[in-house]
Amino acid sequence: MQQRPIGDRTVSAIGLGEMPLSIEGRPDRRQAIATIHASLDAGVTIIDTADAYSLGVHEHGHGEELVAEALAAYPGPTDDVLVATKGGHRRPGDGSWTVHGDPAYVKEACEASLKRLGVEAIGLYQYHRPDPTVPWAESVGALADLLDEGKILMAGVSNANVARIDEAQQVLGGRLVSVQNEFSPRFRSSEGELEHCERLGIAFIPWSPLGGIGNADDIQRDHPAFAEVAAEVGASPQQVTLAWMLAKGSRVIPIPGSSRPETAIASPAAAGISLTPEQVSRLDAS
Ligand SMILES: NC(=O)c1ccc[n+]([C@@H]2O[C@H](COP(=O)([O-])OP(=O)(O)OC[C@H]3O[C@@H](n4cnc5c(N)ncnc54)[C@H](OP(=O)(O)O)[C@@H]3O)[C@@H](O)[C@H]2O)c1
């Protein structure tokens, strides 16, 4: 599969988002492991998870434990797989997501993630979402300390605008490697951050690239050009969506979520689709 740089590493251009395997509506553990394995079989080398991917605080870390279990059970080599996790959210258990940006909390959360993932250092640790009660520089400062202490190998932020990206880069002394923001045919307002990451030479990781869990089939209805181009290139509208993102920047690494092996195989195949500039403009306008 096509490869893309992130920090000092190279990963598959399309990753796997683990969230549908851990939150409400998730499949059973066997199917969840089979989905991660199908993704690895397809050449995926970046898996995105978070300590908060769970049904509630009683099983905080569910997603990380699942990823660790799936990697340990995989029959092939997994040394080249980058596990990207996040801290800064919690799930009380009522369906909501709370934010916790106190640097002491972020560091504690990272320690717990290290144990659950069973590693000495986390490949990519991302601060999940700005906490309005804590200065951004302080929350991101926790990542700088974690890098200095060798507990994380690379640092990223999520749900950050251009000003926060620049501030994070400053706080981290130029060591910010990625930004993970929502970006899909229906949600394009982070296009500015995508372009900014391209200029900075850091990875842009679109979350919910297909519009979110259960919404992937809305693409063809709401954005007909994706179905049109899909027919032209012999792919699905969802695959064209991922190919369109890859065409938008050399640092873009979408992480579509899957709850079934079928979609975990179909998504990475989109990295092999090349679109013409005319097709990309038509999708931009749709
Ligand atoms: N940083 C943040 O704040 C944040 C927030 C949300 C999500 N995320 C991350 O982003 C990842 C992706 O987002 P998401 O899971 O919310 O939504 P998504 O990737 O936009 O959509 C997931 C849905 O798309 C379907 N799908 C996947 N590949 C497909 C394909 N090739 N063809 C047709 N349907 C396909 C899946 O179906 P099946 O279930 O049937 O497989 C699933 O219902 C998450 O898993 C998580 O890691 C981060």
The ligand as an SDF file (V2000), in Angstrom:
LIG
                    3D

 48 52  0  0  0  0  0  0  0  0999 V2000
  -10.1530   12.6930   17.6900 N   0  0  0  0  0  0  0  0  0  0  0  0
  -11.4500   12.6580   17.8350 C   0  0  0  0  0  0  0  0  0  0  0  0
  -12.0520   13.4980   18.5330 O   0  0  0  0  0  0  0  0  0  0  0  0
  -12.2160   11.5890   17.1260 C   0  0  0  0  0  0  0  0  0  0  0  0
  -13.6290   11.6260   17.0640 C   0  0  0  0  0  0  0  0  0  0  0  0
  -14.2820   10.6160   16.3570 C   0  0  0  0  0  0  0  0  0  0  0  0
  -13.5560    9.5950   15.7530 C   0  0  0  0  0  0  0  0  0  0  0  0
  -12.2000    9.5630   15.8640 N   0  0  0  0  0  0  0  0  0  0  0  0
  -11.3820    8.5100   15.2110 C   0  0  0  0  0  0  0  0  0  0  0  0
  -11.7050    8.4720   13.8350 O   0  0  0  0  0  0  0  0  0  0  0  0
  -12.0160    7.1370   13.4650 C   0  0  0  0  0  0  0  0  0  0  0  0
  -12.9780    7.1130   12.2940 C   0  0  0  0  0  0  0  0  0  0  0  0
  -14.1780    7.7700   12.5990 O   0  0  0  0  0  0  0  0  0  0  0  0
  -15.5530    6.9930   12.8500 P   0  0  0  0  0  0  0  0  0  0  0  0
  -15.2690    5.5780   13.1390 O   0  0  0  0  0  0  0  0  0  0  0  0
  -16.2860    7.8180   13.8350 O   0  0  0  0  0  0  0  0  0  0  0  0
  -16.3580    7.1840   11.5020 O   0  0  0  0  0  0  0  0  0  0  0  0
  -16.0620    6.9330    9.9440 P   0  0  0  0  0  0  0  0  0  0  0  0
  -14.7270    6.3570    9.7510 O   0  0  0  0  0  0  0  0  0  0  0  0
  -16.4150    8.1710    9.2420 O   0  0  0  0  0  0  0  0  0  0  0  0
  -17.1800    5.8880    9.5980 O   0  0  0  0  0  0  0  0  0  0  0  0
  -17.2220    4.6160   10.1370 C   0  0  0  0  0  0  0  0  0  0  0  0
  -18.3320    3.8930    9.4150 C   0  0  0  0  0  0  0  0  0  0  0  0
  -17.9810    3.7390    8.0640 O   0  0  0  0  0  0  0  0  0  0  0  0
  -18.2450    2.4490    7.6220 C   0  0  0  0  0  0  0  0  0  0  0  0
  -17.1970    2.1130    6.6580 N   0  0  0  0  0  0  0  0  0  0  0  0
  -15.8500    2.0630    6.8840 C   0  0  0  0  0  0  0  0  0  0  0  0
  -15.1970    1.7640    5.7620 N   0  0  0  0  0  0  0  0  0  0  0  0
  -16.1300    1.6030    4.7890 C   0  0  0  0  0  0  0  0  0  0  0  0
  -16.0770    1.2740    3.4200 C   0  0  0  0  0  0  0  0  0  0  0  0
  -14.9030    1.0580    2.8040 N   0  0  0  0  0  0  0  0  0  0  0  0
  -17.2380    1.1800    2.7320 N   0  0  0  0  0  0  0  0  0  0  0  0
  -18.4160    1.4030    3.3450 C   0  0  0  0  0  0  0  0  0  0  0  0
  -18.5430    1.7150    4.6430 N   0  0  0  0  0  0  0  0  0  0  0  0
  -17.4040    1.8180    5.3650 C   0  0  0  0  0  0  0  0  0  0  0  0
  -18.2100    1.5790    8.8350 C   0  0  0  0  0  0  0  0  0  0  0  0
  -19.0820    0.5330    8.6320 O   0  0  0  0  0  0  0  0  0  0  0  0
  -19.0520   -0.8560    9.4490 P   0  0  0  0  0  0  0  0  0  0  0  0
  -19.2560   -0.4720   10.8890 O   0  0  0  0  0  0  0  0  0  0  0  0
  -20.1780   -1.5970    8.8590 O   0  0  0  0  0  0  0  0  0  0  0  0
  -17.7170   -1.4610    9.2810 O   0  0  0  0  0  0  0  0  0  0  0  0
  -18.6290    2.5290    9.9430 C   0  0  0  0  0  0  0  0  0  0  0  0
  -20.0340    2.5150   10.1270 O   0  0  0  0  0  0  0  0  0  0  0  0
  -12.6070    6.5630   14.7630 C   0  0  0  0  0  0  0  0  0  0  0  0
  -12.6920    5.1640   14.7000 O   0  0  0  0  0  0  0  0  0  0  0  0
  -11.6430    7.1140   15.7670 C   0  0  0  0  0  0  0  0  0  0  0  0
  -10.4550    6.3410   15.7710 O   0  0  0  0  0  0  0  0  0  0  0  0
  -11.5240   10.5500   16.5240 C   0  0  0  0  0  0  0  0  0  0  0  0
  1  2  1  0
  2  3  2  0
  2  4  1  0
  4  5  1  0
  4 48  2  0
  5  6  2  0
  6  7  1  0
  7  8  2  0
  8  9  1  0
  8 48  1  0
  9 10  1  0
  9 46  1  0
 10 11  1  0
 11 12  1  0
 11 44  1  0
 12 13  1  0
 13 14  1  0
 14 15  2  0
 14 16  1  0
 14 17  1  0
 17 18  1  0
 18 19  2  0
 18 20  1  0
 18 21  1  0
 21 22  1  0
 22 23  1  0
 23 24  1  0
 23 42  1  0
 24 25  1  0
 25 26  1  0
 25 36  1  0
 26 27  1  0
 26 35  1  0
 27 28  2  0
 28 29  1  0
 29 30  1  0
 29 35  2  0
 30 31  1  0
 30 32  2  0
 32 33  1  0
 33 34  2  0
 34 35  1  0
 36 37  1  0
 36 42  1  0
 37 38  1  0
 38 39  2  0
 38 40  1  0
 38 41  1  0
 42 43  1  0
 44 45  1  0
 44 46  1  0
 46 47  1  0
M  CHG  2   8   1  16  -1
M  END
$$$$
